[in-house]
């Protein structure tokens, strides 16, 4: 129980700290920054202490030692002499498959929340979740500091920071919840919260219509993805009975899931749609470049390091369960066959599309946004590739390193992009030679850019090597993956080209981008220039938070063993290498290395060339506006048809629809009509009732004959009074009384309203002839009559009625002679109203109040005007 | 509506109807009646009073906005509904005391549902009175304006 509360506290800490900053006066900037930073810092420490005390759940997937080494060498040797291309997976499968085993995580103790819906508070800090929690909270601290540098200390900044920290804390809490939740539905709850907070942060500038539009676009896209997620989780839970991630990962349960069933396949498809929307996979990626309308701290935090990785995280959660062959040694035949094909295709297309589009941008934030899209595609493809096997070993290694690698260079890139936008410009051509003026910022950016290019000496290089390694291995069995390999090379070349352009431009060398003509198009309408530049420590905060992250990149690249000490405990998959290989361990004879060199050469050439230097507009940007316009247009069309402002038309539509639906239903079940026949004969047993019924019909038919409105109201009233008599005949005094009073009040209301109406009805708005209206009226009346009779003939109604009568005063007689709980009244009708069905009455009374509120708000009060008289 | 006969009759009937409305509402648990019916009756009485004696008389009789009645009624009903939850019972469970002595040797049959009924009664009276009063004000204003127009026209004609 303790660790549950501890992790819950860690999840809530950033949000709580953010809320607490609201207490501070607006002018206290430094205490505000410190208080806001305490939240994520506390979360970081708590998660770390949890991992330290309890260990990382579900540790590394182990393989038999001998087998392992055989494979690694095998893997190394293959590329040199590729003499066995015709190998078939089955032909080569071993008599004794490699014994993969893993510790199943169990999750923390359950704190009940909504147990009936399988939604409780329990947390799972396994390698993936624990790593993400550390990433979110650790980056969170840096972003809190960066926001101080970004917003400055002007009066405007005081207002901005006052609003910013609570929203940021809200997001951090939501994101911590996503990555730590053990219940699938709890993940979903926090997932939606991240969408909401992201919406608030993208539309940060409340007076910028463009930003609001983009915020809406991001919200609806990820929100629709969230719907898919909900559907997938619910479908999966309902078919398999698994509602916890830890249950899903338990050794026994994977074997029990029926992967052949359509329900599980659909659950996967729906969940993947949700994850793909969140992680900006093509063709839903358009929202991420749009989200750059947010202030740069938000872009650096949400849209590069954390939130957009939620989809990758989710796929990572699903990976061991859905990808075929991950635990092949344990449960053969598990996993979804379509997993690798679906995930790899979308991931690879996104990767290539993002990479090429990124080269074609001028705005730094847009460049980095598209490289983020590209990298997210790569991470997806990585999990997809894990679904393929090579010698019965899944082709995936060190997923955490891949994810960490991206966060550690992309967040610094955004941070420095915001910084350079502050002091100079965010347009690449306008930054020609900027290095000589802003050395610190540009140096940090270039160092991070070098990691983007996956240059040797950064962990990024090893990560790309590992990815190429996986593709090359998987492609041995799946020849179409060679295409993916080519796509990866092109993407890598694009990344290198971006770095080369960044370098040449910032340094002011030849081949750099130079301002040619005015480019008007930018997402940055609020303009970074408005902020005045500070000096000293607080001023340096605009780029300083990027430094520790970049340092991690180089630390990983140069002193890889240290990286392994930090991150290996969090890794789960290590099939080819025991640990992330150091730079000198990457064998020089392997194909992936040659491919890397090829990519770098291609990239440098592309970067220096004149190719792809225009401002490319993404066709997918039109996807959302077009869809939205279509829906709005459809709504307007429907509105014009349905809401034409004519009351008669509304009534006619409603009645006609009712009749039509009734006819359809009756056609399906003819037996109903027979019931009605027997029930109708009962109605003729009481002569008085028949007489009254005839009278009601006569007065109703009189209505259309008279033309004066007042007379009509009176006829309608008389109709109602006959109904009262009917109730009395059938011994329902309560109903009769109510009906009587309602009739009186409605006649009074009608008379009043009629005085407000013009004398002559508007002939132009007549709908249909008198005949049509008469037919519709009679038909609707008959439908209601038949429905009432059907309802009266129902068996359950009688049972319920008897029960009400018996329990009106006393409850049922108990064994010891006493009585159970009853309504305590002799008038069954009233007991039903206030007790058995009291909730209904409550609702009806509320509706009444709403109606009164409607009248009060639509008719303005005339008291003052009358009092003046 | 300002005929003297009606006005005098209403003066007599009005208190009687109100008393009867209260009786029906309180007695409703055991005999025909209830909060809704009682409320409607009270509303009819108030409306007749307003129609005969005019707006000012009603304002004097009920010197507050009907929404006060509405919100108070809804509040009472809601509290009655929720209180049983505090005792671990389902919503709207009523407390029944078969013989509650009310002093002077009298005993009544009491059910806590009566509070709910009273809440409903207040809402119904408030809503109907509020709606009809608003409509009436609208008519009054139109009449006042028509009168002013006529007066202006007369003045112009005189000039």
Interface residues (C-beta under 8 A of the other chain):
Chain A: X733 X734 X737 X738 X741 X742 X744 X745 X748 X749 X752 X753 X755 X756 X821 X822 X823 X824 X825 X826 X827 X829 X830 X831 X833 X834 X835 X838 X839 X841 X842 X845 X846 X848 X849 X851 X852 X855 X856 X859 X861 X862 X863 X865 X866 X869
Chain B: X24 X28 X29 X30 X31 X32 X33 X34 X35 X36 X37 X40 X41 X43 X44 X47 X51 X55 X66 X67 X70 X73 X74 X77 X78 X81 X91 X92 X93 X94 X96 X111 X113 X116 X117 X119 X120 X123 X124 X126 X127 X128 X130 X131 X132 X134 X135 X136 X137 X138 X139 X140 X141 X142 X144
